[in-house]
Amino acid sequence: MADLKLALALAVLVAVVPEAAFAQGSGDAAAAEALYREGVSEMEGGNFGSACSKLEESFRLDPATGALLTLAACFERSGKIASAWARYLDVESRARTAGEKDRETVAHAKSEELAPRLPRLRIQLAPGVSSIAGLEVRRDKTLMSVATLSSPLPVDPGIHVVEITAPGHMPAKKEVTVSEGRTEVVAFDSLTPADATAPVPNPALPPTLPPEPSGGLGGVQIGGIVVGSLGIAAVGVGFGFGAVASGAKSDLDALEYDPDEGTCASGTPAACVDAYDRTSGPATISTILVISGSVLAGAGLVMLLVGDASSSDDAKVELVPGFGGAVLRGSL
């Protein structure tokens, strides 16, 4: 029953605000009143976000106690009980000074009603963090006073972001969700220096010298082994084709082949042509592979021998294929 009487009293006080809310203040009263009326209308329609914003701007333009009481009621109905509680306390103080007993009573009762429901947030800094020169702490982008950091301060329910910054350090940020009637603690145990990942030179130590060569094979030498191995393989395959050509040449010799005339004294012309083809093709391939393979093997040997001396980044060796072989060019 007491709560119902208190709600009715608040409704009556808010209802008469349009007539008295703007009797004081030196701001833009006309704009303040227009915003106030729009805010009240939207609050009655349940659009509390827009309503509270307009009422807050109305009070900024013309800070009347009645407008502040309406704003407190808007915050309360929108769930921002910490914002509402603070405004009710302000209304109580203003009404007491102005001798407005009814408003003082209602505002006091509302602040007492909301107090047990208030969410609270405490920001806790380790000694090594709080002593950093130039440290700044922000809650929801609002700069906090150092004197308030260890106190559990009332906040509206919901998500809050706490961020700390300091010169020469990486910023740190934490999010916390606060519920009605609960106190949450956001703790920062350390703040990382901005150059923590960079090595710090010690002037007392001698400069670090580059390591001596390990004696292993360099890139050019490894390349030489690969090139030489390819050359040796090519020579081996060339010899294989040479063996095939040698066998076919025996058949061609048996047919009494005349290289000047391109004919065979024995056998049919078809047999002569077939024996010649089986001899000339493999022989040509064998010659190309043996010559190219020899060049590659020689280039690989050169790279292997001189690679140890060519340790600079400018060393460059290119193996360029050519007719009947390959050419090694570049600088070591």
C-alpha positions in Angstrom: 0.0 0.0 0.0 2.9 2.3 0.8 4.5 1.7 -2.6 1.2 2.4 -4.3 0.8 5.7 -2.5 4.4 6.6 -3.4 3.9 5.8 -7.1 0.7 7.9 -7.1 2.6 10.8 -5.4 5.3 10.6 -8.0 2.8 10.6 -10.8 1.1 13.7 -9.5 4.4 15.5 -9.1 5.5 14.6 -12.7 2.1 15.5 -14.1 2.4 19.1 -12.8 5.9 19.6 -14.1 5.0 21.1 -17.4 3.5 24.0 -15.5 6.4 24.6 -13.1 9.5 22.9 -14.4 10.7 25.9 -16.4 10.0 28.6 -13.9 13.8 28.6 -13.0 17.0 28.5 -15.1 18.5 30.9 -17.6 18.9 28.5 -20.5 16.9 28.2 -23.7 13.6 27.7 -21.9 11.5 27.4 -25.1 13.6 24.6 -26.5 13.8 22.9 -23.1 10.1 22.9 -22.7 9.6 21.5 -26.3 12.0 18.7 -25.6 10.5 18.1 -22.2 7.0 17.7 -23.7 8.3 15.3 -26.4 10.2 13.3 -23.8 7.1 12.9 -21.6 5.0 11.8 -24.6 7.6 9.2 -25.7 8.0 8.0 -22.2 4.2 7.4 -22.0 4.5 5.5 -25.2 7.2 3.3 -23.8 10.0 4.6 -26.0 12.3 5.2 -23.0 15.6 5.5 -24.9 14.6 8.5 -26.9 12.5 9.9 -24.1 15.3 9.9 -21.6 17.7 11.5 -24.1 15.3 14.4 -24.8 14.5 14.9 -21.1 18.3 14.9 -20.3 18.9 17.6 -22.9 15.8 19.6 -21.7 17.3 19.6 -18.2 20.7 20.7 -19.5 19.1 23.6 -21.3 17.0 24.6 -18.3 17.9 22.8 -15.1 14.6 22.8 -13.3 14.0 20.4 -10.4 10.7 19.2 -11.8 12.3 18.2 -15.1 15.0 16.4 -13.1 12.4 14.4 -11.3 10.8 13.4 -14.6 14.2 12.3 -15.9 14.8 10.2 -12.8 11.5 8.5 -13.4 12.4 7.8 -17.0 15.7 6.3 -16.1 14.0 4.1 -13.5 11.4 2.8 -16.0 14.1 2.1 -18.6 16.1 -0.1 -16.2 18.9 2.4 -15.5 18.5 2.3 -11.8 21.9 3.8 -10.9 21.2 6.8 -13.1 17.7 7.1 -11.6 19.0 6.8 -8.1 21.6 9.6 -8.6 18.9 11.9 -10.0 16.5 11.2 -7.1 19.2 12.1 -4.6 19.8 15.4 -6.6 16.0 16.1 -6.5 15.9 15.4 -2.8 18.7 17.9 -2.1 17.2 20.6 -4.4 13.7 20.2 -2.9 15.0 20.4 0.6 16.8 23.6 -0.2 13.8 25.0 -2.0 11.4 24.0 0.8 9.4 21.6 -1.5 8.5 19.0 1.1 6.4 16.8 -1.2 9.2 16.4 -3.8 11.7 15.9 -1.1 9.7 13.1 0.4 9.0 11.4 -2.9 12.6 11.6 -4.1 14.0 10.4 -0.8 11.6 7.4 -0.8 12.5 6.5 -4.3 16.3 6.7 -3.7 15.8 4.4 -0.6 13.8 2.0 -2.7 16.4 1.7 -5.4 19.5 1.6 -3.1 19.4 -2.2 -2.4 19.0 -3.0 -6.1 22.0 -1.0 -7.2 24.7 -2.8 -9.2 28.2 -1.8 -8.2 31.6 -2.0 -9.9 35.0 -1.8 -8.3 38.2 -1.3 -10.3 41.2 -2.9 -8.6 44.8 -2.0 -9.6 47.9 -3.8 -8.4 50.5 -1.6 -6.8 52.8 -2.0 -9.8 50.1 -0.7 -12.0 48.7 2.2 -9.9 52.2 3.6 -9.5 52.9 4.0 -13.3 53.3 7.6 -14.2 50.6 9.1 -16.4 48.2 6.2 -15.8 44.6 6.8 -16.9 41.6 4.7 -16.1 38.4 4.9 -18.1 35.0 3.3 -17.5 32.8 3.3 -20.6 35.2 6.0 -22.0 34.7 8.2 -19.0 38.0 9.2 -17.2 37.9 8.0 -13.6 39.4 9.8 -10.6 42.2 7.8 -8.9 40.4 8.4 -5.6 37.4 6.4 -6.7 39.1 3.3 -8.0 39.0 1.2 -4.9 35.4 2.0 -4.1 32.4 -0.1 -5.4 30.6 2.6 -7.4 27.0 2.3 -8.5 26.5 1.6 -12.2 23.6 0.8 -14.4 23.0 -2.9 -15.1 24.6 -4.4 -18.2 28.0 -4.5 -19.9 30.7 -2.1 -18.9 34.2 -1.6 -20.4 37.2 -0.7 -18.3 40.4 0.4 -20.0 43.7 1.5 -18.6 46.4 3.4 -20.5 49.9 4.8 -19.7 52.7 6.3 -21.6 55.1 3.6 -22.9 52.7 0.7 -22.2 50.2 -1.3 -24.1 46.6 -0.4 -23.3 44.6 -3.1 -21.4 40.8 -3.5 -21.6 38.3 -5.7 -19.9 34.5 -6.1 -20.1 32.2 -7.0 -17.3 28.5 -7.6 -17.0 26.9 -6.2 -13.8 23.5 -7.3 -12.5 21.1 -5.7 -10.0 22.2 -6.0 -6.4 25.6 -7.4 -7.2 29.2 -6.0 -6.9 31.7 -6.9 -9.6 35.4 -6.4 -9.4 37.6 -5.7 -12.4 41.3 -6.3 -11.5 44.4 -5.3 -13.5 47.6 -7.1 -12.1 50.0 -5.8 -14.7 50.4 -3.5 -17.7 52.7 -4.6 -20.5 55.5 -2.2 -21.7 55.1 -1.2 -25.3 58.6 -2.4 -26.2 58.4 -5.6 -24.1 58.9 -7.8 -27.2 62.0 -5.9 -28.4 65.4 -6.9 -27.1 66.9 -4.4 -24.8 70.7 -3.8 -25.4 73.0 -4.0 -22.4 75.8 -1.5 -22.7 77.9 -3.5 -20.2 78.0 -6.5 -22.6 80.2 -6.6 -25.8 78.4 -6.5 -29.1 77.3 -9.8 -30.4 79.4 -11.1 -33.3 78.0 -13.0 -36.2 78.4 -16.8 -35.8 81.3 -18.5 -37.6 80.5 -20.6 -40.6 79.4 -24.0 -39.4 81.4 -25.8 -42.2 78.2 -27.3 -43.7 77.4 -27.1 -47.4 76.2 -23.7 -48.7 73.4 -23.1 -51.1 75.7 -23.0 -54.2 77.4 -26.3 -53.2 74.1 -28.0 -52.7 73.1 -26.7 -56.2 76.3 -28.1 -57.6 75.5 -31.5 -56.2 72.1 -31.5 -57.8 73.4 -30.2 -61.2 76.2 -32.7 -61.2 73.9 -35.6 -60.3 71.6 -34.7 -63.2 74.7 -34.6 -65.5 75.9 -38.0 -64.4 72.4 -39.4 -64.9 72.2 -37.9 -68.4 75.5 -39.5 -69.3 74.4 -42.8 -68.1 71.2 -42.7 -70.2 73.2 -41.5 -73.2 75.4 -44.6 -72.9 72.3 -46.7 -72.8 71.1 -45.2 -76.1 74.6 -45.7 -77.5 74.4 -49.4 -76.7 71.1 -49.6 -78.6 72.7 -47.8 -81.5 75.7 -50.1 -81.5 73.5 -53.2 -81.8 71.5 -51.7 -84.7 74.8 -50.8 -86.4 75.8 -54.4 -86.4 72.7 -55.3 -88.3 73.4 -52.4 -90.7 77.0 -53.6 -91.3 75.7 -57.1 -92.1 73.7 -55.5 -94.9 76.9 -54.0 -96.3 75.7 -50.4 -95.9 77.5 -47.8 -98.0 77.4 -44.4 -96.2 78.4 -42.4 -99.3 75.6 -43.9 -101.4 73.1 -44.5 -98.6 72.4 -48.0 -99.9 73.0 -51.6 -98.8 74.7 -54.2 -101.0 72.9 -57.1 -99.3 69.3 -57.4 -98.3 66.2 -55.5 -99.3 66.0 -51.7 -99.5 63.3 -51.8 -96.7 65.6 -53.8 -94.4 68.4 -51.3 -95.1 66.2 -48.3 -94.3 65.0 -50.0 -91.1 68.5 -50.8 -89.9 69.7 -47.3 -90.6 66.8 -45.7 -88.7 67.4 -48.0 -85.7 71.0 -46.9 -85.7 70.9 -43.2 -86.4 68.1 -42.2 -83.9 69.6 -43.7 -80.8 73.1 -42.6 -81.9 71.9 -39.0 -82.1 70.1 -39.1 -78.8 73.2 -40.8 -77.2 75.5 -38.0 -78.5 73.2 -35.2 -77.1 72.8 -36.8 -73.7 76.5 -37.6 -73.2 77.6 -34.1 -74.2 74.9 -32.3 -72.2 75.4 -34.6 -69.2 79.2 -34.0 -69.3 78.6 -30.2 -69.3 76.2 -30.5 -66.4 78.6 -32.7 -64.4 81.4 -30.3 -65.0 79.2 -27.3 -63.9 78.2 -29.2 -60.8 81.8 -29.9 -59.9 82.7 -26.2 -60.4 79.8 -25.1 -58.1 80.8 -27.6 -55.5 84.4 -26.5 -55.4 83.9 -22.7 -55.4 80.6 -22.6 -53.5 82.4 -22.3 -50.1 83.9 -19.0 -51.2 80.7 -17.6 -52.5 78.8 -17.0 -49.3 77.6 -13.5 -50.0 73.9 -12.8 -50.9 75.0 -11.5 -54.3 76.2 -14.9 -55.5 74.2 -16.0 -58.5 74.6 -19.0 -60.8 72.4 -19.8 -63.8 72.4 -22.9 -65.9 71.0 -22.0 -69.3 70.1 -24.8 -71.8 71.7 -24.5 -75.2 71.9 -26.5 -78.4 73.6 -29.8 -77.7 74.3 -28.9 -74.1 74.1 -26.2 -71.4 75.9 -23.0 -70.4 76.8 -22.0 -66.9 76.8 -18.3 -66.4 76.6 -15.7 -63.6 78.7 -14.6 -60.7 80.0 -16.5 -57.7 
